[in-house]
Amino acid sequence: MSDNGSTLTREECINISEGLARVRDNKTLYKRMLGMFLDSDELTALQAYLAEKDYEKAGESAHAIKGMTGNLALTALFTTSARLMDELREGAASAEAETEFEAAYKQTKVYVAEVIQELDA
């Protein structure tokens, strides 16, 4: 368990060295991309589609989140969004997949904000 009570550690949520490697160690670019992740409306869209039971559009949002998180090396969220996407493509997501995704999303946002601050230093 991390210091802030989450069951996901920072290392499980974000692989900073891999993320930086993807942008050729350009810290400014990586920081900007992480900021774009924090500002993204994809989670809001996903939640709305799930509430409407529009599983096709929810799957598209999960796919967008999967792509974004894969590019940024946000590993826990990448894994949970991939599972959610797969289940949605089969018809509907399980409550477990949705819960795991929400927890990973919430914790990843906390760690991303910390990393952005560290990259500013």
C-alpha positions in Angstrom: 0.0 0.0 0.0 1.3 3.5 -0.8 1.7 6.3 1.7 -1.6 7.9 0.8 -3.8 4.8 1.4 -4.1 3.5 -2.2 -3.5 -0.1 -3.0 -1.7 0.9 -6.1 1.9 2.2 -5.8 3.3 4.9 -7.9 5.5 2.4 -9.7 2.4 0.4 -10.6 0.7 3.4 -12.0 3.4 5.2 -13.9 6.7 4.1 -15.4 8.4 7.5 -15.6 11.6 6.1 -17.2 9.6 4.4 -19.9 7.4 7.4 -20.5 10.4 9.7 -20.8 12.1 7.2 -23.2 9.1 7.4 -25.5 9.7 11.1 -25.9 13.5 10.8 -26.1 13.9 12.1 -22.5 12.2 15.4 -23.4 10.9 16.3 -19.9 9.1 19.3 -21.2 7.2 17.3 -23.7 6.4 14.5 -21.3 5.2 17.0 -18.7 2.9 18.7 -21.3 1.5 15.3 -22.4 0.8 14.3 -18.8 -1.0 17.6 -18.4 -3.1 16.8 -21.4 -4.0 13.5 -19.7 -5.1 15.4 -16.6 -7.2 17.8 -18.7 -8.8 15.0 -20.9 -12.6 14.7 -20.9 -12.4 11.0 -21.8 -13.3 9.8 -18.3 -16.4 12.0 -18.2 -17.4 10.7 -21.6 -16.8 7.1 -20.5 -18.9 7.6 -17.4 -21.7 9.2 -19.3 -21.8 6.4 -21.9 -21.8 3.7 -19.2 -24.7 5.5 -17.4 -26.6 5.5 -20.7 -25.7 1.9 -21.3 -24.2 2.9 -24.6 -21.5 0.2 -24.5 -20.3 0.8 -28.0 -19.4 4.5 -27.3 -18.1 3.5 -23.9 -15.8 1.0 -25.5 -14.5 3.8 -27.9 -13.8 6.0 -24.9 -12.0 3.1 -23.1 -10.0 2.6 -26.2 -9.0 6.2 -26.3 -7.9 6.1 -22.7 -6.0 2.9 -23.3 -4.1 4.5 -26.2 -3.4 7.7 -24.2 -2.2 5.8 -21.1 -0.1 3.4 -23.2 1.8 6.3 -24.8 2.4 7.8 -21.4 3.4 4.6 -19.7 0.6 4.8 -17.2 0.7 1.1 -16.7 -2.1 0.3 -14.2 -4.6 2.5 -16.0 -3.5 1.0 -19.4 -4.2 -2.5 -18.1 -7.5 -1.7 -16.5 -8.7 0.3 -19.5 -7.8 -2.5 -21.9 -9.8 -5.0 -19.8 -12.7 -2.6 -19.7 -12.5 -2.0 -23.4 -12.5 -5.8 -24.1 -15.5 -6.4 -21.9 -17.4 -3.5 -23.4 -16.7 -4.9 -26.9 -18.3 -8.2 -25.7 -21.5 -6.3 -24.7 -21.1 -4.8 -21.2 -18.4 -4.3 -18.5 -18.4 -6.2 -15.2 -18.8 -4.2 -12.0 -15.3 -5.4 -11.1 -13.7 -4.1 -14.3 -15.4 -0.7 -13.8 -14.4 -0.5 -10.1 -10.8 -1.4 -10.9 -10.7 1.1 -13.7 -12.1 3.9 -11.5 -9.6 3.1 -8.7 -6.7 3.1 -11.2 -7.8 6.3 -12.8 -8.2 8.1 -9.5 -4.8 7.0 -8.2 -3.0 7.6 -11.5 -4.2 11.2 -11.6 -2.7 11.8 -8.2 0.6 10.3 -9.2 0.7 12.2 -12.5 0.2 15.5 -10.7 3.1 14.6 -8.5 5.3 13.7 -11.4 4.4 17.0 -13.2 5.5 18.9 -10.1 8.8 16.9 -9.9 9.5 17.6 -13.6 9.1 21.3 -12.9 11.8 21.2 -10.2 
